[in-house]
Amino acid sequence: MSAVMSMAELRAQVAELLGDTPGDDDDLLDHGMDSIRLMTLADRLGLDFMELAERPTLRAWGELIRG
């Protein structure tokens, strides 16, 4: 799934989990992304939890998705 996900789709996934649409460079932890939500998203995206946790921004996660 992650190989074809666009930034818009990623943003929608995050917004669904947080009930908020943060900016691309916002720290998602400051927007309420906790470990449970992060694990859920990592599973949905097929990405490593720690990679997401180390750089918790939409821009960084988009880079991980694109490879």
PyMOL Python script that loads the backbone (N, CA, C, O; Angstrom):
from pymol import cmd

cmd.read_pdbstr("""\
ATOM      1  N   MET A   1       0.812  -1.202   0.000  1.00  0.00           N
ATOM      2  CA  MET A   1       0.000   0.000   0.000  1.00  0.00           C
ATOM      3  C   MET A   1       0.853   1.262   0.000  1.00  0.00           C
ATOM      4  O   MET A   1       0.548   2.215  -0.717  1.00  0.00           O
ATOM      5  N   SER A   2       1.918   1.278   0.798  1.00  0.00           N
ATOM      6  CA  SER A   2       2.680   2.501   0.971  1.00  0.00           C
ATOM      7  C   SER A   2       3.355   2.974  -0.310  1.00  0.00           C
ATOM      8  O   SER A   2       3.561   4.176  -0.478  1.00  0.00           O
ATOM      9  N   ALA A   3       3.707   2.064  -1.220  1.00  0.00           N
ATOM     10  CA  ALA A   3       4.424   2.443  -2.422  1.00  0.00           C
ATOM     11  C   ALA A   3       3.588   3.318  -3.347  1.00  0.00           C
ATOM     12  O   ALA A   3       4.147   4.046  -4.168  1.00  0.00           O
ATOM     13  N   VAL A   4       2.275   3.265  -3.236  1.00  0.00           N
ATOM     14  CA  VAL A   4       1.434   4.024  -4.149  1.00  0.00           C
ATOM     15  C   VAL A   4       0.667   5.142  -3.447  1.00  0.00           C
ATOM     16  O   VAL A   4      -0.106   5.854  -4.089  1.00  0.00           O
ATOM     17  N   MET A   5       0.865   5.302  -2.161  1.00  0.00           N
ATOM     18  CA  MET A   5       0.108   6.306  -1.419  1.00  0.00           C
ATOM     19  C   MET A   5       0.635   7.708  -1.723  1.00  0.00           C
ATOM     20  O   MET A   5       1.840   7.956  -1.684  1.00  0.00           O
ATOM     21  N   SER A   6      -0.269   8.598  -2.018  1.00  0.00           N
ATOM     22  CA  SER A   6       0.093   9.989  -2.267  1.00  0.00           C
ATOM     23  C   SER A   6       0.127  10.755  -0.950  1.00  0.00           C
ATOM     24  O   SER A   6      -0.334  10.260   0.079  1.00  0.00           O
ATOM     25  N   MET A   7       0.674  11.958  -0.989  1.00  0.00           N
ATOM     26  CA  MET A   7       0.684  12.809   0.202  1.00  0.00           C
ATOM     27  C   MET A   7      -0.742  13.122   0.645  1.00  0.00           C
ATOM     28  O   MET A   7      -1.013  13.204   1.843  1.00  0.00           O
ATOM     29  N   ALA A   8      -1.642  13.293  -0.297  1.00  0.00           N
ATOM     30  CA  ALA A   8      -3.038  13.578   0.051  1.00  0.00           C
ATOM     31  C   ALA A   8      -3.650  12.401   0.807  1.00  0.00           C
ATOM     32  O   ALA A   8      -4.388  12.590   1.774  1.00  0.00           O
ATOM     33  N   GLU A   9      -3.340  11.195   0.361  1.00  0.00           N
ATOM     34  CA  GLU A   9      -3.853  10.006   1.042  1.00  0.00           C
ATOM     35  C   GLU A   9      -3.234   9.853   2.426  1.00  0.00           C
ATOM     36  O   GLU A   9      -3.921   9.491   3.381  1.00  0.00           O
ATOM     37  N   LEU A  10      -1.939  10.126   2.534  1.00  0.00           N
ATOM     38  CA  LEU A  10      -1.271  10.079   3.832  1.00  0.00           C
ATOM     39  C   LEU A  10      -1.880  11.104   4.781  1.00  0.00           C
ATOM     40  O   LEU A  10      -2.172  10.798   5.938  1.00  0.00           O
ATOM     41  N   ARG A  11      -2.066  12.311   4.284  1.00  0.00           N
ATOM     42  CA  ARG A  11      -2.668  13.380   5.080  1.00  0.00           C
ATOM     43  C   ARG A  11      -4.060  12.964   5.568  1.00  0.00           C
ATOM     44  O   ARG A  11      -4.423  13.227   6.715  1.00  0.00           O
ATOM     45  N   ALA A  12      -4.828  12.321   4.702  1.00  0.00           N
ATOM     46  CA  ALA A  12      -6.173  11.863   5.073  1.00  0.00           C
ATOM     47  C   ALA A  12      -6.115  10.778   6.141  1.00  0.00           C
ATOM     48  O   ALA A  12      -6.935  10.773   7.059  1.00  0.00           O
ATOM     49  N   GLN A  13      -5.163   9.862   6.034  1.00  0.00           N
ATOM     50  CA  GLN A  13      -4.996   8.811   7.037  1.00  0.00           C
ATOM     51  C   GLN A  13      -4.668   9.422   8.401  1.00  0.00           C
ATOM     52  O   GLN A  13      -5.235   9.028   9.420  1.00  0.00           O
ATOM     53  N   VAL A  14      -3.747  10.384   8.406  1.00  0.00           N
ATOM     54  CA  VAL A  14      -3.353  11.039   9.652  1.00  0.00           C
ATOM     55  C   VAL A  14      -4.515  11.846  10.214  1.00  0.00           C
ATOM     56  O   VAL A  14      -4.773  11.805  11.417  1.00  0.00           O
ATOM     57  N   ALA A  15      -5.207  12.569   9.368  1.00  0.00           N
ATOM     58  CA  ALA A  15      -6.349  13.373   9.818  1.00  0.00           C
ATOM     59  C   ALA A  15      -7.425  12.491  10.435  1.00  0.00           C
ATOM     60  O   ALA A  15      -8.052  12.874  11.423  1.00  0.00           O
ATOM     61  N   GLU A  16      -7.643  11.319   9.862  1.00  0.00           N
ATOM     62  CA  GLU A  16      -8.629  10.383  10.404  1.00  0.00           C
ATOM     63  C   GLU A  16      -8.248   9.944  11.818  1.00  0.00           C
ATOM     64  O   GLU A  16      -9.098   9.864  12.705  1.00  0.00           O
ATOM     65  N   LEU A  17      -6.964   9.662  12.012  1.00  0.00           N
ATOM     66  CA  LEU A  17      -6.498   9.209  13.323  1.00  0.00           C
ATOM     67  C   LEU A  17      -6.489  10.321  14.368  1.00  0.00           C
ATOM     68  O   LEU A  17      -6.778  10.085  15.541  1.00  0.00           O
ATOM     69  N   LEU A  18      -6.155  11.534  13.931  1.00  0.00           N
ATOM     70  CA  LEU A  18      -5.988  12.642  14.876  1.00  0.00           C
ATOM     71  C   LEU A  18      -7.215  13.532  15.012  1.00  0.00           C
ATOM     72  O   LEU A  18      -7.360  14.242  16.007  1.00  0.00           O
ATOM     73  N   GLY A  19      -8.089  13.498  14.031  1.00  0.00           N
ATOM     74  CA  GLY A  19      -9.207  14.429  14.039  1.00  0.00           C
ATOM     75  C   GLY A  19      -8.732  15.846  13.764  1.00  0.00           C
ATOM     76  O   GLY A  19      -9.379  16.817  14.157  1.00  0.00           O
ATOM     77  N   ASP A  20      -7.600  15.955  13.087  1.00  0.00           N
ATOM     78  CA  ASP A  20      -6.937  17.231  12.825  1.00  0.00           C
ATOM     79  C   ASP A  20      -6.098  17.054  11.560  1.00  0.00           C
ATOM     80  O   ASP A  20      -5.651  15.946  11.267  1.00  0.00           O
ATOM     81  N   THR A  21      -5.884  18.116  10.823  1.00  0.00           N
ATOM     82  CA  THR A  21      -5.032  18.052   9.641  1.00  0.00           C
ATOM     83  C   THR A  21      -3.825  18.956   9.850  1.00  0.00           C
ATOM     84  O   THR A  21      -3.892  20.154   9.575  1.00  0.00           O
ATOM     85  N   PRO A  22      -2.717  18.390  10.335  1.00  0.00           N
ATOM     86  CA  PRO A  22      -1.521  19.190  10.579  1.00  0.00           C
ATOM     87  C   PRO A  22      -0.800  19.547   9.288  1.00  0.00           C
ATOM     88  O   PRO A  22      -1.037  18.940   8.243  1.00  0.00           O
ATOM     89  N   GLY A  23       0.081  20.537   9.372  1.00  0.00           N
ATOM     90  CA  GLY A  23       0.914  20.914   8.240  1.00  0.00           C
ATOM     91  C   GLY A  23       1.984  19.864   7.981  1.00  0.00           C
ATOM     92  O   GLY A  23       2.251  19.018   8.834  1.00  0.00           O
ATOM     93  N   ASP A  24       2.581  19.920   6.827  1.00  0.00           N
ATOM     94  CA  ASP A  24       3.564  18.920   6.421  1.00  0.00           C
ATOM     95  C   ASP A  24       4.774  18.847   7.342  1.00  0.00           C
ATOM     96  O   ASP A  24       5.369  17.779   7.486  1.00  0.00           O
ATOM     97  N   ASP A  25       5.151  19.958   7.967  1.00  0.00           N
ATOM     98  CA  ASP A  25       6.337  19.983   8.811  1.00  0.00           C
ATOM     99  C   ASP A  25       6.014  20.055  10.301  1.00  0.00           C
ATOM    100  O   ASP A  25       6.918  20.180  11.127  1.00  0.00           O
ATOM    101  N   ASP A  26       4.737  19.977  10.648  1.00  0.00           N
ATOM    102  CA  ASP A  26       4.346  19.981  12.061  1.00  0.00           C
ATOM    103  C   ASP A  26       4.770  18.682  12.732  1.00  0.00           C
ATOM    104  O   ASP A  26       4.731  17.615  12.118  1.00  0.00           O
ATOM    105  N   ASP A  27       5.170  18.777  13.981  1.00  0.00           N
ATOM    106  CA  ASP A  27       5.473  17.588  14.772  1.00  0.00           C
ATOM    107  C   ASP A  27       4.143  16.935  15.126  1.00  0.00           C
ATOM    108  O   ASP A  27       3.335  17.511  15.854  1.00  0.00           O
ATOM    109  N   LEU A  28       3.925  15.751  14.614  1.00  0.00           N
ATOM    110  CA  LEU A  28       2.642  15.081  14.797  1.00  0.00           C
ATOM    111  C   LEU A  28       2.406  14.655  16.241  1.00  0.00           C
ATOM    112  O   LEU A  28       1.263  14.451  16.649  1.00  0.00           O
ATOM    113  N   LEU A  29       3.468  14.520  17.009  1.00  0.00           N
ATOM    114  CA  LEU A  29       3.315  14.216  18.428  1.00  0.00           C
ATOM    115  C   LEU A  29       2.627  15.376  19.141  1.00  0.00           C
ATOM    116  O   LEU A  29       1.856  15.165  20.077  1.00  0.00           O
ATOM    117  N   ASP A  30       2.907  16.600  18.699  1.00  0.00           N
ATOM    118  CA  ASP A  30       2.256  17.783  19.265  1.00  0.00           C
ATOM    119  C   ASP A  30       0.775  17.860  18.899  1.00  0.00           C
ATOM    120  O   ASP A  30       0.010  18.580  19.540  1.00  0.00           O
ATOM    121  N   HIS A  31       0.377  17.125  17.877  1.00  0.00           N
ATOM    122  CA  HIS A  31      -1.018  17.108  17.430  1.00  0.00           C
ATOM    123  C   HIS A  31      -1.785  15.912  17.996  1.00  0.00           C
ATOM    124  O   HIS A  31      -2.932  15.669  17.620  1.00  0.00           O
ATOM    125  N   GLY A  32      -1.142  15.163  18.904  1.00  0.00           N
ATOM    126  CA  GLY A  32      -1.839  14.056  19.555  1.00  0.00           C
ATOM    127  C   GLY A  32      -1.519  12.670  19.035  1.00  0.00           C
ATOM    128  O   GLY A  32      -2.173  11.702  19.422  1.00  0.00           O
ATOM    129  N   MET A  33      -0.517  12.552  18.159  1.00  0.00           N
ATOM    130  CA  MET A  33      -0.132  11.236  17.662  1.00  0.00           C
ATOM    131  C   MET A  33       0.567  10.484  18.795  1.00  0.00           C
ATOM    132  O   MET A  33       1.722  10.764  19.115  1.00  0.00           O
ATOM    133  N   ASP A  34      -0.132   9.543  19.388  1.00  0.00           N
ATOM    134  CA  ASP A  34       0.450   8.750  20.461  1.00  0.00           C
ATOM    135  C   ASP A  34       0.919   7.408  19.902  1.00  0.00           C
ATOM    136  O   ASP A  34       0.761   7.135  18.712  1.00  0.00           O
ATOM    137  N   SER A  35       1.493   6.579  20.763  1.00  0.00           N
ATOM    138  CA  SER A  35       2.079   5.324  20.282  1.00  0.00           C
ATOM    139  C   SER A  35       1.042   4.370  19.697  1.00  0.00           C
ATOM    140  O   SER A  35       1.346   3.641  18.753  1.00  0.00           O
ATOM    141  N   ILE A  36      -0.152   4.362  20.229  1.00  0.00           N
ATOM    142  CA  ILE A  36      -1.196   3.477  19.691  1.00  0.00           C
ATOM    143  C   ILE A  36      -1.586   3.902  18.280  1.00  0.00           C
ATOM    144  O   ILE A  36      -1.679   3.068  17.379  1.00  0.00           O
ATOM    145  N   ARG A  37      -1.812   5.185  18.092  1.00  0.00           N
ATOM    146  CA  ARG A  37      -2.148   5.686  16.752  1.00  0.00           C
ATOM    147  C   ARG A  37      -0.987   5.470  15.792  1.00  0.00           C
ATOM    148  O   ARG A  37      -1.189   5.127  14.627  1.00  0.00           O
ATOM    149  N   LEU A  38       0.221   5.670  16.284  1.00  0.00           N
ATOM    150  CA  LEU A  38       1.398   5.491  15.442  1.00  0.00           C
ATOM    151  C   LEU A  38       1.556   4.031  15.018  1.00  0.00           C
ATOM    152  O   LEU A  38       1.908   3.755  13.872  1.00  0.00           O
ATOM    153  N   MET A  39       1.301   3.106  15.927  1.00  0.00           N
ATOM    154  CA  MET A  39       1.358   1.683  15.568  1.00  0.00           C
ATOM    155  C   MET A  39       0.282   1.342  14.542  1.00  0.00           C
ATOM    156  O   MET A  39       0.525   0.579  13.607  1.00  0.00           O
ATOM    157  N   THR A  40      -0.891   1.903  14.722  1.00  0.00           N
ATOM    158  CA  THR A  40      -1.979   1.676  13.770  1.00  0.00           C
ATOM    159  C   THR A  40      -1.580   2.161  12.385  1.00  0.00           C
ATOM    160  O   THR A  40      -1.771   1.457  11.394  1.00  0.00           O
ATOM    161  N   LEU A  41      -1.028   3.365  12.322  1.00  0.00           N
ATOM    162  CA  LEU A  41      -0.625   3.931  11.040  1.00  0.00           C
ATOM    163  C   LEU A  41       0.526   3.142  10.420  1.00  0.00           C
ATOM    164  O   LEU A  41       0.522   2.879   9.217  1.00  0.00           O
ATOM    165  N   ALA A  42       1.504   2.766  11.228  1.00  0.00           N
ATOM    166  CA  ALA A  42       2.631   1.981  10.712  1.00  0.00           C
ATOM    167  C   ALA A  42       2.134   0.685  10.082  1.00  0.00           C
ATOM    168  O   ALA A  42       2.614   0.271   9.027  1.00  0.00           O
ATOM    169  N   ASP A  43       1.173   0.055  10.736  1.00  0.00           N
ATOM    170  CA  ASP A  43       0.596  -1.176  10.206  1.00  0.00           C
ATOM    171  C   ASP A  43      -0.140  -0.918   8.892  1.00  0.00           C
ATOM    172  O   ASP A  43       0.019  -1.668   7.929  1.00  0.00           O
ATOM    173  N   ARG A  44      -0.936   0.132   8.855  1.00  0.00           N
ATOM    174  CA  ARG A  44      -1.674   0.475   7.626  1.00  0.00           C
ATOM    175  C   ARG A  44      -0.741   0.756   6.461  1.00  0.00           C
ATOM    176  O   ARG A  44      -1.014   0.370   5.325  1.00  0.00           O
ATOM    177  N   LEU A  45       0.384   1.445   6.760  1.00  0.00           N
ATOM    178  CA  LEU A  45       1.302   1.865   5.708  1.00  0.00           C
ATOM    179  C   LEU A  45       2.353   0.814   5.368  1.00  0.00           C
ATOM    180  O   LEU A  45       3.040   0.922   4.352  1.00  0.00           O
ATOM    181  N   GLY A  46       2.474  -0.192   6.211  1.00  0.00           N
ATOM    182  CA  GLY A  46       3.508  -1.188   5.997  1.00  0.00           C
ATOM    183  C   GLY A  46       4.895  -0.632   6.257  1.00  0.00           C
ATOM    184  O   GLY A  46       5.865  -1.051   5.626  1.00  0.00           O
ATOM    185  N   LEU A  47       4.993   0.325   7.200  1.00  0.00           N
ATOM    186  CA  LEU A  47       6.269   0.947   7.540  1.00  0.00           C
ATOM    187  C   LEU A  47       6.663   0.583   8.958  1.00  0.00           C
ATOM    188  O   LEU A  47       5.842   0.112   9.744  1.00  0.00           O
ATOM    189  N   ASP A  48       7.927   0.808   9.273  1.00  0.00           N
ATOM    190  CA  ASP A  48       8.469   0.510  10.585  1.00  0.00           C
ATOM    191  C   ASP A  48       8.052   1.574  11.598  1.00  0.00           C
ATOM    192  O   ASP A  48       8.203   2.770  11.348  1.00  0.00           O
ATOM    193  N   PHE A  49       7.534   1.137  12.727  1.00  0.00           N
ATOM    194  CA  PHE A  49       7.094   2.034  13.793  1.00  0.00           C
ATOM    195  C   PHE A  49       8.203   3.006  14.190  1.00  0.00           C
ATOM    196  O   PHE A  49       7.959   4.206  14.313  1.00  0.00           O
ATOM    197  N   MET A  50       9.407   2.501  14.389  1.00  0.00           N
ATOM    198  CA  MET A  50      10.509   3.357  14.852  1.00  0.00           C
ATOM    199  C   MET A  50      10.885   4.417  13.814  1.00  0.00           C
ATOM    200  O   MET A  50      11.224   5.542  14.181  1.00  0.00           O
ATOM    201  N   GLU A  51      10.831   4.077  12.541  1.00  0.00           N
ATOM    202  CA  GLU A  51      11.124   5.075  11.507  1.00  0.00           C
ATOM    203  C   GLU A  51      10.119   6.220  11.563  1.00  0.00           C
ATOM    204  O   GLU A  51      10.486   7.385  11.408  1.00  0.00           O
ATOM    205  N   LEU A  52       8.860   5.886  11.782  1.00  0.00           N
ATOM    206  CA  LEU A  52       7.837   6.927  11.895  1.00  0.00           C
ATOM    207  C   LEU A  52       8.039   7.748  13.163  1.00  0.00           C
ATOM    208  O   LEU A  52       7.897   8.971  13.142  1.00  0.00           O
ATOM    209  N   ALA A  53       8.367   7.085  14.260  1.00  0.00           N
ATOM    210  CA  ALA A  53       8.522   7.769  15.541  1.00  0.00           C
ATOM    211  C   ALA A  53       9.722   8.707  15.557  1.00  0.00           C
ATOM    212  O   ALA A  53       9.689   9.744  16.220  1.00  0.00           O
ATOM    213  N   GLU A  54      10.775   8.355  14.838  1.00  0.00           N
ATOM    214  CA  GLU A  54      11.989   9.174  14.828  1.00  0.00           C
ATOM    215  C   GLU A  54      11.808  10.493  14.085  1.00  0.00           C
ATOM    216  O   GLU A  54      12.463  11.482  14.414  1.00  0.00           O
ATOM    217  N   ARG A  55      10.936  10.517  13.100  1.00  0.00           N
ATOM    218  CA  ARG A  55      10.715  11.730  12.294  1.00  0.00           C
ATOM    219  C   ARG A  55       9.209  11.920  12.122  1.00  0.00           C
ATOM    220  O   ARG A  55       8.669  11.619  11.058  1.00  0.00           O
ATOM    221  N   PRO A  56       8.528  12.412  13.148  1.00  0.00           N
ATOM    222  CA  PRO A  56       7.058  12.465  13.133  1.00  0.00           C
ATOM    223  C   PRO A  56       6.471  13.679  12.408  1.00  0.00           C
ATOM    224  O   PRO A  56       5.788  14.505  13.014  1.00  0.00           O
ATOM    225  N   THR A  57       6.745  13.777  11.107  1.00  0.00           N
ATOM    226  CA  THR A  57       6.112  14.811  10.288  1.00  0.00           C
ATOM    227  C   THR A  57       5.553  14.163   9.026  1.00  0.00           C
ATOM    228  O   THR A  57       6.034  13.117   8.592  1.00  0.00           O
ATOM    229  N   LEU A  58       4.556  14.777   8.454  1.00  0.00           N
ATOM    230  CA  LEU A  58       3.996  14.257   7.209  1.00  0.00           C
ATOM    231  C   LEU A  58       5.043  14.239   6.100  1.00  0.00           C
ATOM    232  O   LEU A  58       5.104  13.292   5.316  1.00  0.00           O
ATOM    233  N   ARG A  59       5.861  15.275   6.036  1.00  0.00           N
ATOM    234  CA  ARG A  59       6.882  15.345   4.984  1.00  0.00           C
ATOM    235  C   ARG A  59       7.858  14.169   5.101  1.00  0.00           C
ATOM    236  O   ARG A  59       8.174  13.519   4.104  1.00  0.00           O
ATOM    237  N   ALA A  60       8.332  13.899   6.315  1.00  0.00           N
ATOM    238  CA  ALA A  60       9.269  12.790   6.520  1.00  0.00           C
ATOM    239  C   ALA A  60       8.620  11.453   6.188  1.00  0.00           C
ATOM    240  O   ALA A  60       9.249  10.586   5.581  1.00  0.00           O
ATOM    241  N   TRP A  61       7.372  11.288   6.584  1.00  0.00           N
ATOM    242  CA  TRP A  61       6.686  10.035   6.296  1.00  0.00           C
ATOM    243  C   TRP A  61       6.438   9.880   4.809  1.00  0.00           C
ATOM    244  O   TRP A  61       6.502   8.769   4.283  1.00  0.00           O
ATOM    245  N   GLY A  62       6.156  10.973   4.125  1.00  0.00           N
ATOM    246  CA  GLY A  62       6.015  10.916   2.670  1.00  0.00           C
ATOM    247  C   GLY A  62       7.300  10.459   2.007  1.00  0.00           C
ATOM    248  O   GLY A  62       7.275   9.698   1.040  1.00  0.00           O
ATOM    249  N   GLU A  63       8.427  10.929   2.535  1.00  0.00           N
ATOM    250  CA  GLU A  63       9.724  10.501   2.002  1.00  0.00           C
ATOM    251  C   GLU A  63       9.942   9.011   2.223  1.00  0.00           C
ATOM    252  O   GLU A  63      10.460   8.322   1.345  1.00  0.00           O
ATOM    253  N   LEU A  64       9.547   8.508   3.398  1.00  0.00           N
ATOM    254  CA  LEU A  64       9.674   7.071   3.653  1.00  0.00           C
ATOM    255  C   LEU A  64       8.817   6.260   2.687  1.00  0.00           C
ATOM    256  O   LEU A  64       9.239   5.214   2.191  1.00  0.00           O
ATOM    257  N   ILE A  65       7.629   6.747   2.431  1.00  0.00           N
ATOM    258  CA  ILE A  65       6.714   6.039   1.527  1.00  0.00           C
ATOM    259  C   ILE A  65       7.275   5.991   0.115  1.00  0.00           C
ATOM    260  O   ILE A  65       7.188   4.969  -0.566  1.00  0.00           O
ATOM    261  N   ARG A  66       7.848   7.104  -0.317  1.00  0.00           N
ATOM    262  CA  ARG A  66       8.406   7.175  -1.675  1.00  0.00           C
ATOM    263  C   ARG A  66       9.716   6.422  -1.787  1.00  0.00           C
ATOM    264  O   ARG A  66      10.161   6.097  -2.888  1.00  0.00           O
ATOM    265  N   GLY A  67      10.343   6.140  -0.634  1.00  0.00           N
ATOM    266  CA  GLY A  67      11.600   5.391  -0.648  1.00  0.00           C
ATOM    267  C   GLY A  67      12.733   6.288  -0.804  1.00  0.00           C
ATOM    268  O   GLY A  67      13.878   5.837  -0.838  1.00  0.00           O
TER     269      GLY A  67
END
""", "prot")
cmd.dss("prot")
cmd.show_as("cartoon", "prot")
cmd.util.cbc("prot")
cmd.orient("prot")
